[in-house]
Amino acid sequence: MAIAATISLPLTSPARHSLTRRSLTSLRFFSSSSFQPSFLGLKTVALRNPNFSVSATSMSIEALEKESQISFLDRKESGFLHFVKYHGLGNDFILVDNRDSTEPKVTPEQAVKLCDRNFGIGADGVIFAMPGINGTDYTMRIFNSDGSEPEMCGNGVRCFARFIAELENLHGKQSFTVHTGAGLIVPEIQDDGKVKVDMGEPILKALDVPTKLPPSKGQSVVKSELNVDGISWNVTCVSMGNPHCVTFGKKEGQVDELNLADIGPKFEHHAMFPARTNTEFVQVISRSHLKMRVWERGAGATLACGTGACAVVVAAVLEGHAGRSCTVDLPGGPLDIEWREEDNHVYMTGPAEIVFYGSVSL
């Protein structure tokens, strides 16, 4: 598999990026942080191993402007997958324009290879922008880095919204409806570039999360005991369209000391979670400030999880740890989460940023 990532402008630039057809005659890679507009002419360096090849090329903006400008995202070369890599607080995704088909352009097996951080592009998942169904503007599907397909992804839907704005050349405050495996999601791009997402109502009924743990508060699992590898944990189970198991640390620093690679899979594959589960380990800083680490189902330890942050605030309210509006600190940065009492919906606000544009031969 050969991969090429093209020149991208600094993250602070709102301009639409474009490349000439000639610029795709050699494979090239440029991240936003490494691009220097002072480069003149063309420089190429090739790196190869038996499974993967990259060549890096630098070209000045002036050189690009000498030829006709063709939007990178409008390219349709057969045999190549054009993509944009985004991240939401370090939770990174490969975004694919799939608006011309209801079938993903890559298979789950190909997604695993693309997400490989040593021999592929490197990402937590591949997201497809597809035609809307049931009256929605768009459909979002995602393959995790292990090839599984989750119902939806909170950080991913923020990246999806920014990607749609790029594809449709939208500017300023915008909102649209998105069909996902978790139901209707409504992201809204704010004037400051952040994305606010109506994540819908949390699902608390144990059978619908789903979990086999017996309900402890009505039909919900709240602060219930779960035995994991001989250790007892108090957990609250919440679905934001995908299952979450939330546990609160009893002492300061406990969350930071956890060996996620060891304990995370034991939660994910626990017999009490028939669809597996995402797991959030939480420290309460104040009634409006929480800190969490996450083990994501199908992706492992990640720098951020949007649905997880939403589930954490819901669980914190149910357990009496926090109010309905909180800042949640994740390893990649903060998210603002509000569980509104008037409509029972959870709202998530946070950033989504372009990393680079690229092409890969499938």
Secondary structure as GFF3:
##gff-version 3
##sequence-region A 1 362
A	DSSP	beta_strand	3	6	.	.	.	ID=ss1
A	DSSP	beta_strand	18	19	.	.	.	ID=ss2
A	DSSP	three_ten_helix	21	25	.	.	.	ID=ss3
A	DSSP	beta_strand	42	49	.	.	.	ID=ss4
A	DSSP	beta_strand	52	59	.	.	.	ID=ss5
A	DSSP	alpha_helix	61	65	.	.	.	ID=ss6
A	DSSP	beta_strand	70	71	.	.	.	ID=ss7
A	DSSP	three_ten_helix	72	74	.	.	.	ID=ss8
A	DSSP	beta_strand	80	88	.	.	.	ID=ss9
A	DSSP	beta_strand	91	97	.	.	.	ID=ss10
A	DSSP	alpha_helix	108	115	.	.	.	ID=ss11
A	DSSP	beta_strand	125	131	.	.	.	ID=ss12
A	DSSP	beta_strand	138	144	.	.	.	ID=ss13
A	DSSP	alpha_helix	154	167	.	.	.	ID=ss14
A	DSSP	beta_strand	174	175	.	.	.	ID=ss15
A	DSSP	beta_strand	178	180	.	.	.	ID=ss16
A	DSSP	beta_strand	183	189	.	.	.	ID=ss17
A	DSSP	beta_strand	195	198	.	.	.	ID=ss18
A	DSSP	three_ten_helix	206	208	.	.	.	ID=ss19
A	DSSP	beta_strand	224	228	.	.	.	ID=ss20
A	DSSP	beta_strand	231	239	.	.	.	ID=ss21
A	DSSP	beta_strand	243	248	.	.	.	ID=ss22
A	DSSP	alpha_helix	254	257	.	.	.	ID=ss23
A	DSSP	alpha_helix	260	268	.	.	.	ID=ss24
A	DSSP	beta_strand	278	286	.	.	.	ID=ss25
A	DSSP	beta_strand	289	296	.	.	.	ID=ss26
A	DSSP	beta_strand	300	302	.	.	.	ID=ss27
A	DSSP	alpha_helix	306	319	.	.	.	ID=ss28
A	DSSP	beta_strand	325	330	.	.	.	ID=ss29
A	DSSP	beta_strand	333	339	.	.	.	ID=ss30
A	DSSP	beta_strand	346	350	.	.	.	ID=ss31
A	DSSP	beta_strand	353	361	.	.	.	ID=ss32
###
